[in-house]
């Protein structure tokens, strides 16, 4: 991910404005102008860190003169008490950056940590862990980056980079066959080359999707592990398989054992617990 892209810089500026308004009056009122300070970024909970490069970008946007010294890199699994980084510069600017920097790092590290835990649960199986579009509006690219930082894989980024015919599409189109055939016509007409995934709710729908023969991936939605295993055996390499719905840490390994290619978990981004990180700042006045 490009942490210096114009789009990200503009987004960070919007976030700063949301927090700052017409000024950080707490800092301006209590701390003399020009006071220099030193900040320490501390990990207060064991987990996978994500957001070190982003922290650098945030500080650069707020004040390029702040000296930021990172001691670890994104993707590292670190223990509670680890000193992540230090920063030196204007106290006013450091305090302005604090909450935005922590909000991003804590959430992204929580996503990376949870993803790493899910990936570890599937060790020994070929399955890949995917995220979904159940992301925070405006933060999708960062949250999906955090999933990859934790060892997972991205599903589609949005509605534009893959065809996914879910139950609502199928029902509104008049069935799986009608939905897929219409999609093929649409892609040809608009000269688009996109993979097609079809969500199925039972083995009959799996059979119908297979009979069409134009599908790249079949999603097995809310299948039991036994039904999932049976469907995977039916499909037998004719297209990719993905299990989704009702899958969590307690049964994840059971689903991985079915032989499915992918397991998608919305909880990676919609139900994440932020990792506890603190930023402590002191003035450098003798």
QUIMONOR-V731178 format. One record per pair of residues at least 24 apart in sequence whose ideal C-beta (glycine too) atoms are under 10 Angstrom apart, sorted by the first residue. I is the first residue (numbers start at 1). GAP is how many residues later the second one is. D is the distance in whole Angstrom. If there is no record, write none. Layout:
# QUIMONOR-V731178
I_GAP_D ; I_GAP_D
This chain:
# QUIMONOR-V731178
1_52_8 ; 1_53_9 ; 1_73_10 ; 1_140_7 ; 1_141_8 ; 1_143_9 ; 1_144_5 ; 1_145_10 ; 1_147_9 ; 1_148_9 ; 2_51_10 ; 2_55_10 ; 2_139_10 ; 3_48_10 ; 3_49_10 ; 3_50_5 ; 3_51_6 ; 3_52_9 ; 3_53_7 ; 3_54_5 ; 3_55_9 ; 3_57_10 ; 3_71_10 ; 3_139_10 ; 3_142_9 ; 4_49_9 ; 4_52_9 ; 4_53_6 ; 4_56_8 ; 4_57_10 ; 5_52_9 ; 5_136_9 ; 7_134_9 ; 8_46_8 ; 8_49_7 ; 8_50_10 ; 8_53_9 ; 8_133_8 ; 8_134_8 ; 9_48_7 ; 9_49_10 ; 9_51_9 ; 9_52_6 ; 10_51_10 ; 11_50_10 ; 11_127_7 ; 11_128_9 ; 11_130_9 ; 11_131_9 ; 12_42_9 ; 12_45_7 ; 12_46_6 ; 12_48_9 ; 12_49_5 ; 12_50_9 ; 12_88_8 ; 12_89_10 ; 12_92_9 ; 13_48_6 ; 13_49_9 ; 14_124_9 ; 15_43_8 ; 15_46_9 ; 15_84_10 ; 15_85_6 ; 15_88_8 ; 15_89_8 ; 15_123_9 ; 16_42_8 ; 16_45_7 ; 16_46_7 ; 16_80_7 ; 16_81_8 ; 16_84_6 ; 18_82_9 ; 19_77_8 ; 19_78_10 ; 19_79_10 ; 19_80_6 ; 19_81_6 ; 19_84_9 ; 20_42_9 ; 20_76_6 ; 20_80_9 ; 23_69_10 ; 23_73_9 ; 24_68_7 ; 24_69_9 ; 24_71_7 ; 24_72_5 ; 24_74_10 ; 24_75_10 ; 26_69_8 ; 27_63_10 ; 27_64_7 ; 27_65_5 ; 27_66_9 ; 27_67_9 ; 27_68_5 ; 27_69_7 ; 27_71_10 ; 28_64_7 ; 28_67_10 ; 28_68_10 ; 30_65_10 ; 31_59_10 ; 31_60_5 ; 31_61_7 ; 31_64_8 ; 31_252_7 ; 32_59_9 ; 32_60_10 ; 32_251_9 ; 32_253_9 ; 33_57_9 ; 33_58_10 ; 33_59_7 ; 34_56_8 ; 34_57_9 ; 34_58_9 ; 35_55_7 ; 35_56_4 ; 35_57_7 ; 35_59_10 ; 35_248_5 ; 35_249_8 ; 35_250_7 ; 36_52_7 ; 36_53_7 ; 36_54_7 ; 36_55_7 ; 36_56_10 ; 36_58_9 ; 36_247_7 ; 36_248_5 ; 36_249_8 ; 37_29_10 ; 37_50_9 ; 37_51_7 ; 37_52_7 ; 37_53_7 ; 37_54_4 ; 37_55_9 ; 37_56_9 ; 37_57_5 ; 37_58_8 ; 37_244_5 ; 37_245_6 ; 37_246_5 ; 37_247_6 ; 37_248_9 ; 38_29_10 ; 38_48_7 ; 38_49_7 ; 38_50_5 ; 38_51_9 ; 38_53_9 ; 38_56_8 ; 38_242_9 ; 38_243_7 ; 38_244_6 ; 38_245_8 ; 38_246_6 ; 39_27_9 ; 39_29_9 ; 39_46_8 ; 39_47_7 ; 39_48_4 ; 39_49_8 ; 39_50_8 ; 39_52_9 ; 39_55_5 ; 39_56_9 ; 39_58_9 ; 39_59_8 ; 39_62_9 ; 39_240_6 ; 39_241_7 ; 39_242_4 ; 39_243_8 ; 40_43_6 ; 40_44_8 ; 40_45_8 ; 40_46_6 ; 40_47_8 ; 40_238_8 ; 40_239_7 ; 40_240_5 ; 40_241_8 ; 40_242_9 ; 41_27_9 ; 41_28_10 ; 41_29_8 ; 41_30_9 ; 41_31_10 ; 41_41_9 ; 41_42_7 ; 41_43_4 ; 41_44_4 ; 41_45_7 ; 41_46_7 ; 41_57_10 ; 41_60_8 ; 41_61_9 ; 41_64_8 ; 41_236_7 ; 41_237_8 ; 41_238_5 ; 41_239_8 ; 42_38_9 ; 42_39_7 ; 42_40_7 ; 42_41_6 ; 42_42_7 ; 42_43_9 ; 42_234_9 ; 42_235_7 ; 42_236_5 ; 42_237_8 ; 42_238_7 ; 43_29_9 ; 43_35_6 ; 43_36_8 ; 43_37_6 ; 43_38_7 ; 43_39_4 ; 43_40_8 ; 43_41_6 ; 43_62_10 ; 43_66_8 ; 43_232_8 ; 43_233_8 ; 43_234_6 ; 43_235_8 ; 44_36_6 ; 44_37_8 ; 44_38_9 ; 44_62_10 ; 44_231_8 ; 44_232_4 ; 44_233_6 ; 44_234_6 ; 45_33_10 ; 45_34_9 ; 45_35_6 ; 45_36_9 ; 45_61_9 ; 45_64_9 ; 45_65_9 ; 45_68_9 ; 45_228_9 ; 45_229_9 ; 45_230_5 ; 45_231_4 ; 45_232_8 ; 46_31_8 ; 46_32_7 ; 46_33_5 ; 46_34_5 ; 46_35_9 ; 46_36_9 ; 46_67_8 ; 46_229_9 ; 46_230_10 ; 47_29_10 ; 47_30_7 ; 47_31_7 ; 47_32_9 ; 47_33_9 ; 47_59_10 ; 47_62_6 ; 47_63_7 ; 47_65_7 ; 47_66_4 ; 47_67_9 ; 47_69_8 ; 47_70_9 ; 47_103_9 ; 47_226_10 ; 47_227_10 ; 47_228_5 ; 47_229_9 ; 47_230_9 ; 48_26_9 ; 48_27_7 ; 48_28_7 ; 48_29_5 ; 48_30_8 ; 48_60_10 ; 48_61_6 ; 48_62_9 ; 48_63_9 ; 48_64_4 ; 48_65_5 ; 48_66_9 ; 48_67_8 ; 48_68_5 ; 48_69_9 ; 48_98_9 ; 48_101_7 ; 48_102_5 ; 48_103_8 ; 48_227_8 ; 49_24_8 ; 49_25_6 ; 49_26_7 ; 49_27_6 ; 49_28_8 ; 49_29_6 ; 49_33_8 ; 49_35_7 ; 49_36_10 ; 49_56_8 ; 49_59_9 ; 49_60_5 ; 49_63_7 ; 49_64_9 ; 49_100_8 ; 49_226_8 ; 49_228_8 ; 50_24_5 ; 50_25_7 ; 50_26_9 ; 50_54_9 ; 50_55_7 ; 50_56_10 ; 50_57_9 ; 50_58_4 ; 50_59_5 ; 50_60_9 ; 50_61_7 ; 50_62_4 ; 50_63_8 ; 50_65_9 ; 50_66_10 ; 50_92_9 ; 50_93_10 ; 50_95_8 ; 50_96_5 ; 50_97_9 ; 50_98_9 ; 50_99_5 ; 50_100_7 ; 50_225_9 ; 51_33_9 ; 51_50_8 ; 51_51_9 ; 51_52_10 ; 51_53_5 ; 51_54_4 ; 51_55_8 ; 51_56_8 ; 51_57_5 ; 51_58_6 ; 51_61_9 ; 51_91_8 ; 51_94_10 ; 51_95_8 ; 51_98_9 ; 51_224_10 ; 51_226_9 ; 52_24_9 ; 52_32_7 ; 52_33_7 ; 52_53_8 ; 52_56_10 ; 52_57_10 ; 53_92_10 ; 54_46_10 ; 54_47_8 ; 54_50_6 ; 54_51_7 ; 54_54_7 ; 54_88_7 ; 54_91_9 ; 54_92_10 ; 55_29_8 ; 55_30_7 ; 55_32_8 ; 55_42_8 ; 55_45_10 ; 55_46_5 ; 55_47_9 ; 55_49_8 ; 55_50_6 ; 55_222_10 ; 55_224_9 ; 56_29_9 ; 56_31_9 ; 56_45_10 ; 57_44_10 ; 57_47_10 ; 58_38_10 ; 58_39_6 ; 58_40_10 ; 58_42_6 ; 58_43_5 ; 58_46_7 ; 58_47_9 ; 59_26_10 ; 59_28_6 ; 59_30_8 ; 59_34_8 ; 59_35_8 ; 59_37_10 ; 59_38_6 ; 59_41_10 ; 59_42_7 ; 60_37_10 ; 61_36_9 ; 61_39_10 ; 62_27_9 ; 62_28_9 ; 62_30_10 ; 62_31_5 ; 62_32_9 ; 62_34_6 ; 62_35_5 ; 62_38_8 ; 62_39_9 ; 63_24_10 ; 63_26_6 ; 63_27_6 ; 63_29_9 ; 63_30_4 ; 63_31_8 ; 63_33_8 ; 63_34_8 ; 64_25_9 ; 64_29_10 ; 65_24_6 ; 65_25_7 ; 65_28_8 ; 66_24_7 ; 66_27_6 ; 66_28_7 ; 66_31_8 ; 68_29_10 ; 73_76_10 ; 74_31_10 ; 74_34_9 ; 74_35_9 ; 74_38_8 ; 74_71_9 ; 74_72_9 ; 74_75_5 ; 74_76_10 ; 75_37_7 ; 75_41_9 ; 75_71_10 ; 75_73_9 ; 75_74_5 ; 75_75_8 ; 75_76_8 ; 76_36_10 ; 76_73_10 ; 77_35_9 ; 77_36_8 ; 77_39_7 ; 77_73_10 ; 78_31_9 ; 78_197_10 ; 80_196_8 ; 82_195_10 ; 84_25_10 ; 84_193_7 ; 84_194_10 ; 84_195_9 ; 85_194_9 ; 87_192_8 ; 87_194_8 ; 88_193_10 ; 88_196_8 ; 89_192_10 ; 89_195_10 ; 91_190_6 ; 91_191_9 ; 91_192_6 ; 91_193_8 ; 91_194_9 ; 94_185_8 ; 94_187_5 ; 94_188_10 ; 95_184_9 ; 95_186_6 ; 97_182_8 ; 97_184_10 ; 98_180_9 ; 98_181_5 ; 98_182_9 ; 98_183_7 ; 99_180_9 ; 101_176_9 ; 101_178_7 ; 102_172_9 ; 102_174_10 ; 102_175_6 ; 102_176_8 ; 102_177_6 ; 103_171_8 ; 103_174_10 ; 104_35_9 ; 104_38_7 ; 104_42_10 ; 105_169_9 ; 105_170_8 ; 105_172_5 ; 105_174_9 ; 106_166_10 ; 106_167_9 ; 106_168_4 ; 106_169_5 ; 106_170_7 ; 106_171_5 ; 106_172_10 ; 107_29_8 ; 107_32_8 ; 107_35_9 ; 107_36_8 ; 107_39_8 ; 107_162_9 ; 107_165_7 ; 107_166_9 ; 107_167_5 ; 107_168_8 ; 108_31_9 ; 108_34_6 ; 108_35_7 ; 108_37_8 ; 108_38_4 ; 108_39_10 ; 108_41_8 ; 108_42_9 ; 108_164_9 ; 108_166_9 ; 108_167_9 ; 109_37_8 ; 109_40_9 ; 109_41_9 ; 109_163_10 ; 109_165_7 ; 109_166_4 ; 109_167_9 ; 109_168_7 ; 110_36_8 ; 110_40_10 ; 110_158_10 ; 110_159_10 ; 110_162_4 ; 110_163_5 ; 110_164_4 ; 110_165_5 ; 110_166_9 ; 110_167_10 ; 111_24_9 ; 111_28_10 ; 111_31_9 ; 111_32_6 ; 111_33_9 ; 111_34_9 ; 111_35_4 ; 111_36_6 ; 111_37_10 ; 111_38_8 ; 111_39_7 ; 111_41_9 ; 111_157_6 ; 111_158_6 ; 111_161_5 ; 111_162_10 ; 111_163_9 ; 111_164_9 ; 112_31_10 ; 112_33_9 ; 112_34_5 ; 112_35_7 ; 112_36_9 ; 112_37_5 ; 112_38_4 ; 112_39_8 ; 112_40_9 ; 112_156_10 ; 112_160_9 ; 112_163_8 ; 113_33_9 ; 113_36_10 ; 113_37_7 ; 113_159_8 ; 113_160_8 ; 113_161_9 ; 113_162_6 ; 114_32_9 ; 114_33_9 ; 114_36_7 ; 114_38_9 ; 114_135_9 ; 114_151_9 ; 114_153_8 ; 114_154_6 ; 114_155_9 ; 114_157_9 ; 114_158_5 ; 114_159_7 ; 114_161_9 ; 115_31_7 ; 115_32_5 ; 115_33_8 ; 115_34_8 ; 115_35_3 ; 115_36_6 ; 115_37_4 ; 115_38_10 ; 115_150_8 ; 115_153_5 ; 115_154_9 ; 115_157_9 ; 116_31_10 ; 116_33_9 ; 116_34_4 ; 116_35_5 ; 116_36_8 ; 117_33_8 ; 117_34_10 ; 117_132_7 ; 117_135_10 ; 117_151_10 ; 118_29_10 ; 118_32_8 ; 118_33_9 ; 118_34_7 ; 118_129_9 ; 118_130_9 ; 118_131_7 ; 118_134_6 ; 118_138_10 ; 118_145_8 ; 118_147_6 ; 118_149_9 ; 118_150_7 ; 119_28_10 ; 119_31_7 ; 119_32_4 ; 119_33_6 ; 119_34_9 ; 119_133_10 ; 120_30_10 ; 120_31_8 ; 121_128_6 ; 121_129_10 ; 121_130_10 ; 121_131_5 ; 121_132_5 ; 121_135_8 ; 122_130_6 ; 122_131_6 ; 122_133_9 ; 122_134_4 ; 122_135_9 ; 122_141_7 ; 123_130_9 ; 123_133_9 ; 124_129_9 ; 124_132_8 ; 124_133_9 ; 125_127_10 ; 125_128_8 ; 125_130_9 ; 125_131_4 ; 125_132_6 ; 125_133_9 ; 125_134_8 ; 125_135_9 ; 125_138_10 ; 126_130_8 ; 126_133_8 ; 126_134_9 ; 126_135_7 ; 126_136_10 ; 127_114_9 ; 127_115_9 ; 127_116_8 ; 127_125_9 ; 127_126_10 ; 127_128_8 ; 127_129_5 ; 127_130_9 ; 127_131_9 ; 127_132_8 ; 127_133_6 ; 127_134_7 ; 127_135_7 ; 127_136_6 ; 128_24_8 ; 128_25_5 ; 128_114_9 ; 128_128_10 ; 128_132_10 ; 128_133_7 ; 128_134_5 ; 128_135_8 ; 128_136_10 ; 129_24_7 ; 129_118_10 ; 129_123_8 ; 129_127_9 ; 129_133_8 ; 129_134_6 ; 129_135_8 ; 129_136_6 ; 129_139_8 ; 130_24_7 ; 130_25_4 ; 130_26_9 ; 130_112_7 ; 130_113_10 ; 130_114_8 ; 130_131_10 ; 130_132_5 ; 130_133_7 ; 130_134_4 ; 130_135_7 ; 130_136_10 ; 130_138_8 ; 131_24_6 ; 131_25_10 ; 131_26_10 ; 131_133_7 ; 131_134_7 ; 131_135_8 ; 131_136_10 ; 131_137_5 ; 131_138_6 ; 131_139_10 ; 132_24_9 ; 132_112_8 ; 132_132_5 ; 132_133_7 ; 132_134_4 ; 132_135_9 ; 132_136_8 ; 132_137_7 ; 132_138_8 ; 133_24_8 ; 133_25_7 ; 133_26_8 ; 133_31_9 ; 133_131_10 ; 133_133_8 ; 133_136_9 ; 133_137_10 ; 134_130_10 ; 134_131_9 ; 134_132_4 ; 134_133_8 ; 134_134_8 ; 134_135_6 ; 134_136_4 ; 134_137_9 ; 135_131_9 ; 135_133_9 ; 135_134_5 ; 135_135_7 ; 136_133_7 ; 136_134_8 ; 136_136_10 ; 139_130_9 ; 140_129_8 ; 143_125_8 ; 143_126_5 ; 143_127_9 ; 143_129_9 ; 144_124_9 ; 144_125_8 ; 146_122_9 ; 146_123_8 ; 146_126_9 ; 147_118_9 ; 147_121_6 ; 147_122_7 ; 147_125_10 ; 150_118_8 ; 152_111_10 ; 152_112_10 ; 152_113_8 ; 152_116_7 ; 153_109_8 ; 153_111_10 ; 155_42_9 ; 155_87_8 ; 155_89_10 ; 155_107_8 ; 155_109_6 ; 155_110_10 ; 155_111_10 ; 156_38_9 ; 156_39_9 ; 156_41_8 ; 160_32_10 ; 160_34_8 ; 161_33_7 ; 161_34_9 ; 162_32_6 ; 162_33_5 ; 162_34_8 ; 162_35_7 ; 162_54_9 ; 162_55_9 ; 163_24_7 ; 163_29_9 ; 163_31_5 ; 163_32_7 ; 163_33_4 ; 163_34_7 ; 163_35_9 ; 163_52_10 ; 163_53_9 ; 163_54_10 ; 164_30_10 ; 164_31_9 ; 164_32_8 ; 164_33_5 ; 164_34_8 ; 164_35_7 ; 164_53_9 ; 164_55_8 ; 164_78_10 ; 165_31_7 ; 165_32_7 ; 165_33_5 ; 165_34_6 ; 165_35_10 ; 165_44_9 ; 165_50_9 ; 165_54_9 ; 166_31_9 ; 166_32_9 ; 166_33_5 ; 166_53_8 ; 166_55_8 ; 167_31_10 ; 167_32_6 ; 167_33_9 ; 167_34_6 ; 167_38_9 ; 167_52_10 ; 167_54_7 ; 168_31_9 ; 169_29_9 ; 169_30_8 ; 170_28_7 ; 170_29_7 ; 170_30_9 ; 170_31_9 ; 170_35_8 ; 170_38_10 ; 170_39_10 ; 175_30_9 ; 175_33_8 ; 176_24_7 ; 176_28_10 ; 176_29_6 ; 176_30_10 ; 176_31_10 ; 176_32_5 ; 176_33_6 ; 176_35_9 ; 176_36_7 ; 176_39_9 ; 176_42_10 ; 177_31_6 ; 177_32_9 ; 177_34_8 ; 177_35_6 ; 177_37_10 ; 179_30_10 ; 179_33_10 ; 180_28_9 ; 180_29_7 ; 180_32_5 ; 180_33_9 ; 180_34_6 ; 180_35_6 ; 181_31_7 ; 181_33_8 ; 183_31_8 ; 183_32_10 ; 184_28_9 ; 184_30_6 ; 195_44_10 ; 195_45_9 ; 196_43_9 ; 197_42_9 ; 197_43_8 ; 197_45_7 ; 197_65_10 ; 198_41_9 ; 199_43_9 ; 199_45_8 ; 199_46_9 ; 200_31_8 ; 201_44_9 ; 202_25_8 ; 202_29_9 ; 203_24_7 ; 203_27_7 ; 203_28_6 ; 203_31_8 ; 205_26_10 ; 206_24_9 ; 206_25_5 ; 206_26_10 ; 206_28_6 ; 206_29_7 ; 206_35_9 ; 207_24_9 ; 207_27_7 ; 209_26_9 ; 209_29_10 ; 209_30_8 ; 210_24_7 ; 210_25_7 ; 210_26_10 ; 210_28_6 ; 210_29_8 ; 213_25_8 ; 213_26_9 ; 214_25_9 ; 215_24_5 ; 215_25_9 ; 216_24_6 ; 217_24_7 ; 217_25_6 ; 217_44_8 ; 217_45_8 ; 218_24_7 ; 218_42_10 ; 218_43_10 ; 219_24_8 ; 219_25_6 ; 219_26_9 ; 219_41_10 ; 219_43_9 ; 219_45_8 ; 220_24_7 ; 220_25_8 ; 220_35_9 ; 220_38_9 ; 220_40_7 ; 220_43_10 ; 221_24_5 ; 221_25_9 ; 221_43_10 ; 222_24_5 ; 222_25_9 ; 223_24_10 ; 223_32_9 ; 223_35_9 ; 223_37_9 ; 224_27_10 ; 224_30_10 ; 224_31_9 ; 224_34_10 ; 225_26_7 ; 225_28_10 ; 225_29_5 ; 225_30_6 ; 225_31_10 ; 225_32_8 ; 225_33_6 ; 225_35_10 ; 226_28_10 ; 226_32_8 ; 227_31_9 ; 228_26_9 ; 228_27_6 ; 228_29_10 ; 228_30_4 ; 228_31_9 ; 228_32_6 ; 228_35_10 ; 229_25_10 ; 229_26_9 ; 229_28_8 ; 229_29_4 ; 229_30_7 ; 229_31_8 ; 230_28_9 ; 231_27_8 ; 231_28_10 ; 231_29_9 ; 232_26_5 ; 232_27_5 ; 232_28_6 ; 232_29_8 ; 233_25_9 ; 233_26_8 ; 235_24_9 ; 235_25_9 ; 235_26_9 ; 237_24_10
